[in-house]
Amino acid sequence: MNNIPATSSKSEGARRALSRRGLLIYFVVLIAVSAFLEWKLIEAGEFIGKHPGLVLSLMYTPALSSFVARLALREGFSDISFGLGGRAGARAMFIAWIYALTVGFIAYGIAWSTGLAQFQPPAAARSHFFGVLPTGSFFATVVVTSTLGTLFSCLSAAGEEIGWRGYMLTRVIDAGMPKPVFVSGLIWALWHIPLILSGQYAAGAHPHLSAILFAVDIIAAAYLAAYLRLRSGSVWPAVLFHGAWNAIIQGAFDRSTVDKPLAVGESGYLTALVSVLVVAWLARGTWTLLRRPGEILTLSGDKRGSFLTL
């Protein structure tokens, strides 16, 4: 891996300037379109699951914003990196899939066994993205959501990941921002905050506290998504990671949990703590950054990254 040549012919200064212009366009479109769609969801005053069209449109806003930026600057689309990335990509895909199961069984298992949250076998439910979910059996629900449910969920998660990790992450790195993964994770978290504060997404009895805990959870997730994307050079592990998380955590573990005040869920303190620990363990050490398979992405003159430096 360390002998892979850097293939870009652009100078570092030119790439940095181009990335900053691209990010400006990207954020203008992202903020404008997301604000409108989130306003429509908040105005409806109902659980966002009742508005799948608006939710799906919102989830594809990052991809739309990246397409506009690419077209405006006449950039190509190849660095989205739809290649699988060989053995590194296969390993990243496995980590992406197993992550939600790991966090779910540890965080929710602790909550259920200690009484911080109550386990209840999931009732039958129809999901806009997963179809009819099984009833009565937690493990059957886990099997379905980690397979078919994850595949369906990836269709919507791709809209975010093509924008977040397929465009924004590499541009933030190229733009020379300090702690680029933290910055990208913070932006990803802030994008969700209006719906949390309105009580429509991942919010408990204390929406402001839920928003803080959610931010910790999602910034940790951003580090893993970045690790998977940059270690493999492929966007698919990030898509699978995102899709599996939404399907498994929301579709299996949340449906099997009642009375969970701030313990679990996407804004639960146990979920956030376990997420940070698992990500720190998975992304430990140093590893070569890849823009795509076969092309190194440099970080401040270096060719390697780690959980701490990013």
Order of alpha helices (4+ residues) and beta strands (2+ residues): alpha-alpha-alpha-alpha-alpha-beta-beta-beta-alpha-alpha-alpha-alpha-alpha-alpha-beta-alpha-beta-beta-beta-beta
